Amino acid sequence: MVKAFYSIVILMVVLAGAGLVQAEEKPGSQVVVEAGMVVPYGHLGADFDKTRLGFGASRGLEIGFSYRIFLSETVSIAPTFLFLDYGSYNGSHADVGDFRIQTSSYRYGAELMVKMPGSDKRPRPFLAFGAGIYRNRVTGFYHDYTKALDQSINTMGYSVRAGVQIIGLEFSVVYNINRFNTWQFYQSDYRERYNWDNVSLRAGWLIPFGE
């Protein structure tokens, strides 16, 4: 997975360089409003009761926006903000009664996009790479049920996105790499290694700005 990720990054850099060399005109900026479904993987989606580091999260909602600045007709860069609210895990235990494990993430970053040239009235495939600060949060109880849990951690994260634009709309699939070490989510004497990767199916509305 890591080798494939770096291969995609290298490919994007090459495509972006080619797009800048061939640039003839630069479109106006865009505000992009997005929403979609997010599917958790790794420890995030693993069963809370049956796995040591699992959180039992299920499919949830992703919303966000970005400000896209075009460097050429096919290459753009955008500061981005996203909020991911995963489906909570609901359980019951003799010591605490009914409880809920809620997981979420705020994401602040930037995205480089390269898209095919052509008319906006026709489908234009694109590929994008993003990086930023992910603020991951968990509320509920620790796995040993001895203490309530409300903890957050900031970590670097990365994303690869592929999709298509047509007539002011954008549809894409995103793979987010969100892996980190922390002692805050589990009662232990050392930092645990977590995998909070996820896949998103996303739709966006492209709003011209500053034209």
C-alpha positions as CSV (number, residue, x, y, z in Angstrom):
1,M,0.0,0.0,0.0
2,V,2.8,2.4,0.9
3,K,4.7,1.7,-2.4
4,A,1.5,2.3,-4.4
5,F,0.9,5.6,-2.5
6,Y,4.3,6.9,-3.3
7,S,4.0,5.8,-6.9
8,I,0.8,7.8,-7.2
9,V,2.5,10.9,-5.7
10,I,5.3,10.7,-8.2
11,L,2.8,10.3,-11.0
12,M,0.9,13.4,-9.9
13,V,4.1,15.5,-9.7
14,V,4.9,14.5,-13.3
15,L,1.4,15.2,-14.5
16,A,1.3,18.6,-12.7
17,G,4.7,19.6,-14.2
18,A,3.4,18.7,-17.7
19,G,0.2,20.7,-17.1
20,L,2.1,23.8,-16.0
21,V,4.5,23.6,-19.0
22,Q,1.5,23.4,-21.4
23,A,-0.5,26.1,-19.6
24,E,-2.2,28.6,-21.9
25,E,-4.9,30.1,-19.7
26,K,-5.7,30.0,-16.0
27,P,-9.4,29.7,-14.9
28,G,-10.8,31.6,-12.0
29,S,-10.8,30.2,-8.5
30,Q,-13.5,27.9,-7.1
31,V,-15.1,27.3,-3.7
32,V,-15.9,23.6,-3.4
33,V,-18.6,22.3,-1.0
34,E,-18.5,18.6,-0.4
35,A,-20.4,15.8,1.3
36,G,-20.2,12.1,1.3
37,M,-20.2,8.7,3.0
38,V,-17.1,7.5,4.9
39,V,-16.2,3.9,5.6
40,P,-13.7,3.1,8.4
41,Y,-11.0,0.5,8.3
42,G,-8.2,-0.7,10.6
43,H,-8.6,-0.3,14.4
44,L,-11.3,2.4,13.8
45,G,-13.7,-0.1,12.3
46,A,-12.6,-3.2,14.3
47,D,-15.0,-4.6,17.0
48,F,-14.7,-2.8,20.3
49,D,-15.5,-5.9,22.5
50,K,-13.5,-8.5,20.5
51,T,-10.3,-6.6,19.5
52,R,-7.8,-4.9,21.9
53,L,-7.6,-1.6,20.1
54,G,-10.9,-1.6,18.1
55,F,-13.4,1.2,18.3
56,G,-16.4,-0.4,16.6
57,A,-17.0,2.6,14.2
58,S,-19.4,2.1,11.3
59,R,-20.2,4.1,8.2
60,G,-20.6,7.8,8.8
61,L,-20.9,11.3,7.2
62,E,-18.2,13.5,5.7
63,I,-18.6,17.2,5.0
64,G,-16.2,19.9,4.1
65,F,-15.1,22.7,1.8
66,S,-12.1,24.0,0.0
67,Y,-10.8,27.0,-1.9
68,R,-9.4,25.9,-5.2
69,I,-6.7,28.0,-6.9
70,F,-5.8,27.2,-10.5
71,L,-2.1,27.2,-11.4
72,S,-3.0,26.3,-15.0
73,E,-6.1,25.1,-16.9
74,T,-5.4,21.5,-15.6
75,V,-3.5,22.0,-12.3
76,S,-4.8,23.4,-9.1
77,I,-4.0,23.6,-5.4
78,A,-6.6,24.1,-2.6
79,P,-6.5,24.6,1.2
80,T,-9.2,22.2,2.6
81,F,-11.2,21.5,5.7
82,L,-13.2,18.3,6.4
83,F,-15.2,16.9,9.3
84,L,-15.8,13.1,9.5
85,D,-18.4,11.8,12.0
86,Y,-18.3,8.0,12.1
87,G,-21.3,5.9,13.2
88,S,-21.0,5.2,16.9
89,Y,-20.6,1.8,18.6
90,N,-23.4,1.2,21.2
91,G,-22.8,-1.4,23.9
92,S,-23.6,-2.5,27.4
93,H,-21.4,-3.5,30.4
94,A,-22.3,-4.6,33.9
95,D,-20.0,-1.9,35.5
96,V,-21.1,1.1,33.4
97,G,-24.5,0.1,31.9
98,D,-25.2,1.2,28.4
99,F,-22.5,3.2,26.7
100,R,-21.5,4.6,23.3
101,I,-18.1,4.9,21.6
102,Q,-18.1,7.9,19.3
103,T,-15.2,8.6,16.9
104,S,-14.7,11.7,14.7
105,S,-12.0,13.6,12.9
106,Y,-11.3,17.2,11.9
107,R,-8.9,17.6,8.9
108,Y,-7.0,20.7,7.9
109,G,-4.8,20.4,4.8
110,A,-4.1,21.1,1.2
111,E,-4.7,19.2,-2.0
112,L,-2.9,19.2,-5.4
113,M,-5.2,18.2,-8.3
114,V,-4.4,17.4,-11.9
115,K,-7.4,17.0,-14.3
116,M,-7.8,16.2,-18.0
117,P,-8.1,19.2,-20.3
118,G,-11.3,19.8,-22.1
119,S,-14.8,21.4,-21.8
120,D,-16.5,21.6,-18.4
121,K,-19.7,20.4,-20.1
122,R,-18.1,17.0,-20.7
123,P,-16.7,14.5,-18.0
124,R,-13.2,15.5,-17.0
125,P,-11.3,12.8,-14.9
126,F,-8.9,14.0,-12.3
127,L,-6.4,12.7,-9.7
128,A,-5.6,14.5,-6.5
129,F,-3.1,14.1,-3.6
130,G,-3.7,15.7,-0.2
131,A,-1.8,16.1,3.1
132,G,-2.6,17.8,6.4
133,I,-3.2,17.7,10.1
134,Y,-5.9,15.2,11.3
135,R,-7.4,15.8,14.7
136,N,-8.8,12.4,15.8
137,R,-11.2,12.2,18.7
138,V,-12.7,9.4,20.8
139,T,-15.4,9.7,23.5
140,G,-16.9,6.9,25.6
141,F,-15.0,4.4,27.8
142,Y,-11.6,2.8,27.8
143,H,-11.5,-0.9,27.0
144,D,-11.2,-1.8,30.7
145,Y,-14.3,0.3,31.6
146,T,-12.4,1.9,34.5
147,K,-12.6,5.5,33.2
148,A,-14.6,7.7,30.9
149,L,-12.7,8.6,27.7
150,D,-12.7,11.9,25.9
151,Q,-9.3,12.3,24.1
152,S,-8.0,13.9,20.9
153,I,-4.7,13.6,19.1
154,N,-3.3,15.6,16.2
155,T,-1.3,13.7,13.5
156,M,-0.3,14.0,9.9
157,G,-2.5,12.3,7.3
158,Y,-2.5,11.8,3.6
159,S,-5.1,11.1,0.9
160,V,-5.3,10.0,-2.7
161,R,-8.5,10.9,-4.6
162,A,-9.8,10.0,-8.1
163,G,-13.0,11.1,-9.8
164,V,-14.7,13.1,-12.5
165,Q,-16.0,16.7,-12.9
166,I,-19.0,17.6,-15.1
167,I,-21.2,20.8,-15.3
168,G,-20.2,22.3,-11.9
169,L,-20.3,19.0,-10.0
170,E,-17.6,16.6,-8.8
171,F,-17.8,12.9,-7.9
172,S,-14.9,11.0,-6.4
173,V,-13.6,8.2,-4.3
174,V,-10.9,8.9,-1.7
175,Y,-8.5,6.7,0.3
176,N,-7.2,8.4,3.5
177,I,-4.0,7.2,5.2
178,N,-4.4,8.0,8.9
179,R,-1.9,6.2,11.1
180,F,-0.4,7.3,14.4
181,N,1.1,6.4,17.8
182,T,-0.5,7.5,21.0
183,W,-1.1,6.4,24.6
184,Q,-4.3,8.5,25.0
185,F,-6.8,6.0,23.6
186,Y,-5.8,2.9,25.6
187,Q,-4.8,2.4,29.3
188,S,-1.2,1.3,28.9
189,D,2.3,2.3,29.8
190,Y,3.5,2.8,26.2
191,R,2.3,4.4,22.9
192,E,0.0,2.2,20.9
193,R,0.1,2.1,17.1
194,Y,-3.2,2.8,15.4
195,N,-4.6,2.5,11.9
196,W,-7.5,4.8,11.2
197,D,-7.5,4.6,7.4
198,N,-10.8,5.1,5.6
199,V,-12.5,5.3,2.2
200,S,-14.9,8.1,1.3
201,L,-17.4,8.4,-1.5
202,R,-17.8,12.1,-2.1
203,A,-19.9,14.6,-4.1
204,G,-19.0,18.2,-4.5
205,W,-20.5,21.5,-5.8
206,L,-18.1,23.7,-7.7
207,I,-18.9,27.4,-7.1
208,P,-17.0,30.0,-9.3
209,F,-15.3,32.7,-7.1
210,G,-13.5,35.8,-8.1
211,E,-14.2,35.7,-11.9
